[in-house]
Amino acid sequence: MSAPPDATAKKTPLHDVHKDLGANLVDFAGHLMPLRYGSETAEHLAVRTSAGLFDLSHMGEIFVSGPQAAEALDYSLVGNLSALALGRARYTMICEVAGGVLDDLIVYRLADETFMVVANASNIATVRSALLERSAGRQAAIDDRSDAYGLIAVQGPKAQEILSRLSDAPLGELKYYAIMAGQVSGTDVLIARTGYTGEDGFELFVSAGEAVRLWHSLTEAGGDDLRPAGLSARDTLRLEAGMPLYGNELSAETTPYEAGLGRVVKLDKPGDFVGKTAFTALSQTPPGRTLVGLVARGRRVPRHGYEIVTSDGTPCGVVTSGAPSPTLGTPIAMAYLNTGVGTDGLAVDIRGRHEPVDVVALPFYKRS
C-alpha cells in the first residue's frame, strides 16, 4: 500500500500540518501522505464512533466542460453521465476496449456543461490522457486542475454535526452522492456527501491555498470528536465496507463483472462507448472468477497476493486485500475466487500454512 518517502514525491498542501502532528509519512502514488498519526486502530474506531479527518489532496480533479461534455463522458466512461442530474455524483469507471478497468472514478455534475471527474492519484495521467483522446472531435475541454485543489474529508456519524458548526449550508438536505457549493469557516468550498469509509461524511474540495486554514478550523470545531486519520485507517475502513481499491481489486486485467460491479456498465445508454462490444459479450457469460469476502477463523491475516486453496491444497483464488478488522475483531480479506469452487473447506496459504477461512457476502460492515 505504501513505500518509504521518495525525494521526488509530491507534497500535498497539508504536508507541514502532518509533520507538525507527528505523522508517519510515506510515498503513496507519488505523494507524501500520512500513514498514521499514532494508533491506526484508534483512528479507525474514531471514524466508526465519532469522526475522522482525512487529507485526500493526492486525488485528481479533472474538469470536462463544453456543449458536448456529457457526450464525451458517455463515450469515454461506462456510465450514462448525460443522465446525471445537476448537483449529483455517480460512481463509474474508465475502461479499455477489451473491458479492463483503467480507473474507477466519481463524476460530479457541477453545471449543465461542467463535470468534475475525480480520479485515483496513481491514475491521474492515465485518465487525463484517455479523456483527451476519447473526446477528440467533440466540443469538450479537458482541464486537469488537480494541483489547484486540496481535498479534505470529514467522515463518521458526527461529521454533519461538526461541519454544521462552521457552515450555514443546508447539510441536512444534501443527499448521499450529491454536491453543492458553500462556505465552511468563511472559505469557499465544494461540499460533497461522498466518502470511502462506509460511514456518513463529507468531502470538501477547497483551493490549495486555503486547505491549511480549513483543516485547522475543522480541527478546532471538532475538538475531541474529530481525530486526524491516515492511509492505514482509510484502508481498513474501506475494506470493512467492501469498497474496491485500484491496484488490488481493480486493474487493467480485471473487468467490472469480475468485481461484482457490472451494474455500473450501462449497456443501454444511447450511442457507442469504449468497450461496449466487449462488455456486451461479458454480460452474457459468467465471469471466470468473482470477488468475495473472507473471514479468518484464526488470528493470522490473509494479505494481498496470498493464494486461496481447497481442502486438498489446490489453488483456487487469490487474496486482493486483507487486514485485521478493528470493528469485527478478526482478520478479514477480499479475494477473487474461481467460479465453480465450493466454499467449504477453503484456506489461505500464509507462508506455507493453510489457515482456514469462511466465505461471506460483502460488505463486512454496513452502518445502521
C-alpha positions as CSV (number, residue, x, y, z in Angstrom):
1,M,0.0,0.0,0.0
2,S,2.9,2.4,0.7
3,A,6.6,2.9,0.4
4,P,9.3,4.9,2.2
5,P,9.3,8.6,1.3
6,D,10.9,9.4,-2.1
7,A,12.7,12.7,-2.7
8,T,10.7,13.2,-5.8
9,A,7.3,12.6,-4.2
10,K,4.8,15.5,-4.3
11,K,3.7,17.2,-1.1
12,T,0.1,18.0,-0.5
13,P,-0.9,21.5,0.7
14,L,-1.2,20.0,4.2
15,H,2.3,18.5,4.3
16,D,3.6,20.7,7.1
17,V,0.4,20.1,9.1
18,H,1.1,16.4,9.0
19,K,4.7,16.9,10.1
20,D,3.6,19.0,13.0
21,L,1.2,16.3,14.1
22,G,4.0,13.7,14.0
23,A,2.5,11.7,11.2
24,N,4.4,8.7,9.7
25,L,4.8,10.0,6.2
26,V,5.1,7.5,3.3
27,D,5.2,7.7,-0.5
28,F,1.7,6.7,-1.8
29,A,1.1,7.0,-5.5
30,G,3.9,9.6,-5.9
31,H,2.7,11.7,-3.0
32,L,3.9,12.1,0.6
33,M,0.9,11.0,2.6
34,P,0.3,10.3,6.4
35,L,0.1,6.6,7.0
36,R,-0.9,7.2,10.6
37,Y,-0.6,9.8,13.3
38,G,-0.5,7.4,16.2
39,S,-2.6,4.4,16.7
40,E,-4.2,3.3,13.4
41,T,-6.8,1.3,15.3
42,A,-7.8,4.4,17.3
43,E,-8.1,6.4,14.1
44,H,-10.3,3.7,12.6
45,L,-12.6,3.4,15.6
46,A,-12.9,7.2,15.8
47,V,-14.4,7.2,12.3
48,R,-16.8,4.4,13.3
49,T,-17.9,6.1,16.5
50,S,-17.4,9.9,16.1
51,A,-15.5,11.3,13.1
52,G,-12.1,11.2,11.4
53,L,-10.3,13.9,9.4
54,F,-8.5,12.9,6.2
55,D,-6.2,14.6,3.7
56,L,-7.2,13.3,0.3
57,S,-5.4,16.0,-1.7
58,H,-3.5,13.4,-3.7
59,M,-6.7,12.6,-5.6
60,G,-7.1,14.1,-9.1
61,E,-9.7,16.6,-10.2
62,I,-10.2,16.7,-14.0
63,F,-12.9,19.1,-15.3
64,V,-14.7,18.2,-18.5
65,S,-16.7,21.2,-19.9
66,G,-18.4,22.4,-23.0
67,P,-21.5,21.8,-25.1
68,Q,-20.6,18.2,-25.7
69,A,-19.1,17.4,-22.3
70,A,-21.8,14.9,-21.4
71,E,-21.5,13.2,-24.8
72,A,-17.7,13.0,-24.4
73,L,-18.1,11.3,-21.0
74,D,-20.8,8.9,-22.2
75,Y,-18.4,7.7,-24.9
76,S,-15.3,7.7,-22.6
77,L,-16.8,6.0,-19.5
78,V,-19.0,3.0,-18.8
79,G,-21.7,5.1,-17.2
80,N,-24.6,7.2,-18.5
81,L,-23.3,10.6,-17.4
82,S,-25.7,12.6,-19.7
83,A,-28.5,11.4,-17.4
84,L,-26.7,12.7,-14.3
85,A,-28.8,15.4,-12.6
86,L,-27.2,18.8,-11.7
87,G,-25.6,18.6,-8.3
88,R,-25.4,14.8,-8.2
89,A,-22.5,12.4,-8.4
90,R,-22.0,8.9,-9.8
91,Y,-19.5,6.1,-9.3
92,T,-18.3,4.9,-12.6
93,M,-15.2,3.5,-14.5
94,I,-13.0,4.3,-17.4
95,C,-12.1,1.0,-19.2
96,E,-10.0,-0.4,-22.0
97,V,-11.6,-1.6,-25.3
98,A,-11.3,-5.2,-24.0
99,G,-13.0,-4.4,-20.8
100,G,-10.2,-4.0,-18.3
101,V,-10.5,-1.2,-15.7
102,L,-8.2,1.8,-16.2
103,D,-9.6,3.5,-13.1
104,D,-12.7,3.8,-11.0
105,L,-14.0,7.3,-10.7
106,I,-16.6,9.6,-9.1
107,V,-18.1,12.1,-11.5
108,Y,-19.9,15.2,-10.2
109,R,-22.1,17.4,-12.4
110,L,-21.4,20.9,-11.3
111,A,-23.3,22.7,-14.1
112,D,-25.2,21.7,-17.3
113,E,-22.0,21.7,-19.3
114,T,-19.4,21.2,-16.5
115,F,-18.4,17.9,-14.8
116,M,-15.6,17.1,-12.3
117,V,-14.0,13.7,-12.7
118,V,-12.2,12.6,-9.5
119,A,-9.5,10.0,-10.3
120,N,-7.2,7.9,-8.1
121,A,-3.8,9.5,-7.6
122,S,-1.9,6.8,-9.4
123,N,-4.1,7.1,-12.5
124,I,-4.5,10.9,-13.0
125,A,-2.2,11.0,-16.0
126,T,-3.9,7.8,-17.5
127,V,-7.4,9.2,-17.0
128,R,-6.4,12.7,-18.4
129,S,-4.8,11.2,-21.5
130,A,-7.7,8.8,-22.2
131,L,-10.3,11.6,-21.8
132,L,-8.3,13.8,-24.1
133,E,-8.0,11.1,-26.7
134,R,-11.7,10.0,-26.5
135,S,-13.1,13.5,-26.5
136,A,-11.3,14.5,-29.7
137,G,-13.6,16.0,-32.3
138,R,-16.2,17.0,-29.7
139,Q,-16.8,20.4,-28.1
140,A,-15.4,19.3,-24.8
141,A,-12.5,20.8,-22.9
142,I,-10.4,18.6,-20.6
143,D,-8.7,20.6,-17.8
144,D,-6.7,18.9,-15.1
145,R,-6.9,21.1,-12.0
146,S,-5.5,18.5,-9.5
147,D,-2.8,20.8,-8.3
148,A,-5.2,23.7,-7.7
149,Y,-7.3,21.7,-5.1
150,G,-6.9,20.4,-1.7
151,L,-9.4,17.7,-0.7
152,I,-10.3,17.2,3.0
153,A,-12.8,14.6,4.2
154,V,-14.8,14.5,7.4
155,Q,-16.2,11.0,7.9
156,G,-18.2,9.4,10.7
157,P,-21.5,9.6,12.5
158,K,-20.7,13.1,13.9
159,A,-19.5,14.5,10.6
160,Q,-22.6,16.6,9.9
161,E,-22.8,17.9,13.4
162,I,-19.1,19.0,13.3
163,L,-19.3,20.6,9.8
164,S,-22.5,22.4,10.7
165,R,-20.6,24.3,13.4
166,L,-18.7,26.0,10.6
167,S,-21.2,26.3,7.8
168,D,-24.7,27.6,7.2
169,A,-25.0,25.4,4.1
170,P,-28.1,23.1,4.3
171,L,-26.1,20.0,5.0
172,G,-29.1,18.0,6.2
173,E,-30.7,18.4,2.7
174,L,-27.6,17.3,0.9
175,K,-28.3,13.7,-0.3
176,Y,-25.7,10.9,-0.5
177,Y,-23.7,11.2,-3.7
178,A,-24.7,14.9,-4.1
179,I,-22.6,18.1,-4.2
180,M,-23.1,21.8,-3.6
181,A,-21.1,25.0,-3.4
182,G,-20.9,26.6,0.0
183,Q,-18.7,28.1,2.7
184,V,-17.0,26.4,5.6
185,S,-15.4,28.7,8.1
186,G,-15.7,31.5,5.6
187,T,-13.9,29.5,2.9
188,D,-15.5,28.8,-0.5
189,V,-15.7,25.0,-1.0
190,L,-17.5,22.3,-2.9
191,I,-19.2,20.1,-0.3
192,A,-19.8,16.5,-1.5
193,R,-21.7,13.9,0.6
194,T,-19.4,11.1,-0.5
195,G,-16.7,9.1,1.1
196,Y,-14.6,5.9,1.2
197,T,-15.2,4.7,4.8
198,G,-18.7,3.1,4.9
199,E,-19.8,6.0,7.2
200,D,-21.8,9.2,6.5
201,G,-19.5,12.1,5.8
202,F,-18.4,14.9,3.5
203,E,-15.5,15.6,1.1
204,L,-14.5,19.2,0.8
205,F,-12.9,20.5,-2.4
206,V,-11.0,23.6,-1.5
207,S,-8.5,25.9,-3.1
208,A,-5.0,24.5,-2.3
209,G,-4.0,27.8,-0.7
210,E,-6.9,27.6,1.8
211,A,-6.5,23.9,2.7
212,V,-4.4,24.5,5.9
213,R,-6.8,27.1,7.3
214,L,-9.7,24.9,6.6
215,W,-8.0,21.9,8.3
216,H,-7.3,23.9,11.4
217,S,-10.8,25.3,11.5
218,L,-12.2,21.8,11.3
219,T,-9.8,20.5,14.0
220,E,-10.9,23.3,16.4
221,A,-14.6,22.8,15.7
222,G,-14.4,19.0,16.1
223,G,-12.5,19.0,19.3
224,D,-12.4,15.6,20.9
225,D,-15.0,14.3,18.4
226,L,-12.7,14.6,15.4
227,R,-9.4,12.7,15.0
228,P,-6.9,13.0,12.1
229,A,-6.7,9.7,10.3
230,G,-4.2,8.3,7.8
231,L,-4.0,5.9,5.0
232,S,-3.9,2.8,7.2
233,A,-7.3,3.6,8.8
234,R,-8.7,4.6,5.4
235,D,-7.7,1.2,4.1
236,T,-9.2,-0.8,6.9
237,L,-12.4,1.3,6.8
238,R,-12.9,0.8,3.1
239,L,-12.1,-2.9,3.4
240,E,-14.7,-3.4,6.1
241,A,-17.2,-1.6,3.8
242,G,-16.3,-3.9,0.9
243,M,-15.1,-1.0,-1.3
244,P,-12.6,-1.9,-4.0
245,L,-9.1,-0.3,-4.2
246,Y,-7.5,0.2,-7.6
247,G,-4.4,-1.9,-7.8
248,N,-5.9,-4.5,-5.6
249,E,-9.5,-5.4,-6.5
250,L,-9.4,-3.4,-9.8
251,S,-6.8,-3.3,-12.5
252,A,-6.5,-3.3,-16.3
253,E,-6.6,-7.1,-16.0
254,T,-9.9,-7.0,-14.2
255,T,-13.4,-6.4,-15.6
256,P,-16.3,-4.8,-13.7
257,Y,-18.2,-8.0,-13.9
258,E,-15.5,-10.0,-12.1
259,A,-15.5,-7.3,-9.3
260,G,-19.3,-7.6,-8.9
261,L,-19.7,-4.1,-10.4
262,G,-21.4,-5.0,-13.7
263,R,-24.2,-2.7,-12.6
264,V,-22.1,0.4,-13.4
265,V,-21.8,-0.6,-17.0
266,K,-24.7,1.0,-18.8
267,L,-25.1,-1.1,-22.0
268,D,-28.5,0.5,-22.7
269,K,-27.3,4.1,-22.8
270,P,-27.6,5.8,-26.2
271,G,-24.8,5.6,-28.7
272,D,-21.5,3.7,-28.7
273,F,-18.8,3.8,-25.9
274,V,-15.4,2.5,-25.4
275,G,-15.6,-1.2,-24.6
276,K,-19.3,-1.7,-25.5
277,T,-18.6,-4.7,-27.7
278,A,-16.5,-6.4,-25.0
279,F,-19.0,-5.6,-22.3
280,T,-21.9,-6.9,-24.2
281,A,-20.2,-10.3,-24.5
282,L,-19.0,-10.2,-20.9
283,S,-22.5,-9.5,-19.6
284,Q,-23.8,-12.7,-21.3
285,T,-21.1,-15.0,-19.9
286,P,-20.5,-15.9,-16.2
287,P,-17.0,-14.5,-15.2
288,G,-14.2,-16.9,-14.5
289,R,-13.8,-15.6,-11.0
290,T,-15.8,-13.4,-8.6
291,L,-14.9,-11.1,-5.8
292,V,-15.8,-12.5,-2.3
293,G,-15.3,-11.7,1.3
294,L,-13.2,-13.9,3.6
295,V,-13.2,-14.1,7.4
296,A,-10.3,-15.9,9.0
297,R,-11.0,-18.5,11.7
298,G,-7.7,-17.8,13.3
299,R,-5.6,-14.8,14.1
300,R,-3.2,-14.8,11.1
301,V,-4.1,-12.2,8.4
302,P,-4.6,-13.1,4.7
303,R,-2.7,-10.5,2.8
304,H,-2.6,-9.2,-0.8
305,G,-1.3,-11.9,-3.2
306,Y,-1.8,-14.9,-0.9
307,E,-3.3,-18.0,-2.6
308,I,-6.6,-19.5,-1.6
309,V,-6.6,-23.3,-1.7
310,T,-9.2,-26.0,-1.5
311,S,-9.2,-28.8,1.2
312,D,-6.8,-30.8,-1.0
313,G,-4.4,-27.9,-1.4
314,T,-5.4,-27.0,-5.0
315,P,-5.1,-23.2,-5.7
316,C,-8.5,-21.7,-6.4
317,G,-8.1,-18.0,-6.0
318,V,-6.1,-15.1,-4.7
319,V,-6.4,-12.5,-1.9
320,T,-6.6,-8.9,-3.1
321,S,-6.8,-7.0,0.3
322,G,-6.5,-8.2,3.9
323,A,-6.2,-6.7,7.3
324,P,-7.2,-7.2,10.9
325,S,-10.7,-5.7,11.3
326,P,-10.9,-3.3,14.3
327,T,-14.7,-3.3,14.1
328,L,-15.2,-7.0,13.9
329,G,-12.1,-8.1,15.9
330,T,-10.9,-10.7,13.4
331,P,-8.8,-10.8,10.2
332,I,-10.8,-10.2,7.0
333,A,-10.0,-10.1,3.3
334,M,-11.4,-9.6,-0.1
335,A,-10.4,-12.1,-2.7
336,Y,-11.0,-13.4,-6.2
337,L,-12.4,-17.0,-6.1
338,N,-12.5,-19.1,-9.2
339,T,-16.1,-19.7,-10.4
340,G,-17.5,-23.1,-9.6
341,V,-15.3,-23.7,-6.5
342,G,-17.2,-24.8,-3.4
343,T,-16.9,-22.5,-0.4
344,D,-16.5,-25.3,2.2
345,G,-13.0,-26.3,3.4
346,L,-11.2,-23.3,1.9
347,A,-8.0,-21.9,3.4
348,V,-5.4,-19.2,2.6
349,D,-1.8,-20.2,2.2
350,I,0.0,-17.9,4.7
351,R,3.7,-18.6,4.4
352,G,3.3,-22.3,3.9
353,R,0.5,-22.9,6.4
354,H,-3.1,-23.3,5.3
355,E,-5.2,-21.1,7.5
356,P,-9.0,-21.9,7.3
357,V,-11.3,-19.1,6.2
358,D,-15.1,-18.7,5.7
359,V,-16.5,-17.1,2.6
360,V,-19.0,-14.3,3.4
361,A,-21.1,-11.8,1.5
362,L,-19.7,-8.3,1.1
363,P,-19.6,-5.8,2.8
364,F,-18.3,-7.0,6.1
365,Y,-19.7,-3.8,7.8
366,K,-22.7,-1.7,7.0
367,R,-23.7,1.3,9.1
368,S,-27.2,1.3,10.5
